[in-house]
Amino acid sequence: MLHITLRQLKVFESVARHLSFSRAAEELFLTQPAVSIQIKQLEDNVALPLFEQMGKRIYLTEAGQELYQYSRAIAQQLADMELALDELKGLERGKLNISVVSTANYFAPHLLAKFYQRYHGVTVSLNVSNRETVLKHLADNLTDLAIMGQPPEGLDIISESFMENPLVIIAPPNHPLCDKQQIPVKRLEQEIFLVREPGSGTRSAMERFFAEQQIKIHRGMEADTTEAIKQAVQAGMGLGIMSQHTIELELEANRLKVLDVQGFPIMRYWYIVHRKNKRFSNVAKTFKDFLLKEASGLMP
């Protein structure tokens, strides 16, 4: 008879999903030696190796792949059990798991705070990541809801827009174009643009707009965070394009300016996204309805 504990399965599922002991340790708030001990005990219980190391990377063995499927199924059963119990407790003690892309984190806490004011007993787990990681959370069913600016294609998901997301061109306050009005978009070919990483929703929208306008821009620095782009623009390294929701503090402090360029802002939308067959808790269902009905009116 196998003497496998739920803790061992939880640790194994995380290591197998990340194919990394260190990332699993970070996710589970454990030390790496503690993770290794749990995996060693699990391998002793099943009397089979679950991982093999080739160079610096680890891979699942055949036994590991088999156990991974069962561990995922058990994890889902436990999540369903927790969901059912939360539903019996009602909104006063429910839990909301939400993932947001990094650019949405500039307004998501504000909306969550408004939601929390109504439902004080709700526990919120907020994960802020890049678009690729948020999509993985959706695919792996690790989140109830996700907020992003560009819904994915090809996944079995439902996405609904809940708020406008205007993309604007930003410049340092001393840029010569700051005092110009209705700047022709062709003029931007003389500027250097600081851009987000490939796969970013903001970058995709930017590239699509300039392609439609037949504008060839000069790219400077590429960065994977909004903060890095803002700091570089303030330092005079070039212009940037980003959601107006991410620059409110810099505009108030006169550290950045929005340029008046023809065709801007590019109007996009923020979306609430979830798996098509996701079983919602009362909290998740209520928060989704809250966003769809009230989010736009609650933003400053």
PyMOL commands that set and color helices and strands:
alter all, ss='L'
color gray80, all
select helices_A, chain A and resi 6-18+21-28+32-46+62-89+91-93+102-106+108-118+131-139+185-190+201-212+226-234+244-246+248-252+282-298
alter helices_A, ss='H'
color red, helices_A
select strands_A, chain A and resi 51-54+57-60+95-101+123-129+145-148+157-171+192-196+218-223+239-243+257-258+266-275
alter strands_A, ss='S'
color yellow, strands_A
deselect
rebuild
show_as cartoon
